[in-house]
């Protein structure tokens, strides 16, 4: 249960602070596997977009 709360907080903070920052989002996705599992499409898009930034 605690893990779910932590993941929710990380995702919420990530959404607020790096909503339009693909590089930061791809970093969060690659460093937190739980986020990557939860949002595979967003992470893939962010990774692809960050290559062109």
N, C-alpha and C positions, 0 to 999 in steps of 0.2 A: 504493500500500500504506500509506504514511504517513497519507494522508487517511482511510482506513478505520479505522486505529488511533485517530486523533484523534476521529472520529465515535463510535467505540465508547466511548471514555473520556468524552466529553461526555454520551452517553446514559446510561452507568453512573452518573456523578455526578448527573445530573439525576434519575435514578430513585431514588437514595439520598436526596438532599436535598429534592426537591420532589414526592415521590410523591403526597402529598395536597394539594399547593398548586397549584390549577388556574391561578391567575394567573401564577405563576412558570413553570409548564409552558408556558402559551400564549406567554409572552415568549420562552422558549427556542425554541419552535417557529417563531415569527415571525422571530427573529433568525438562526436556523441553518436554512437551507433543506434541508440534508442530513437533518436530524432530521425535518423536515416530510415529506420524500419517503419516509423510512424508516417513519415512524409516522403516516400521514395520519389514521387514525381517532382515535388518542389526541389528536392535536393539535386536531382538529375538536371533540372532546368537551371538551377543556380550554378552548378558546376560548369555546365556548358556555357552559360552567359559569362561567367567569371574568366573564362579563357580569352574572351574578346575584350575585356576591360583593361 
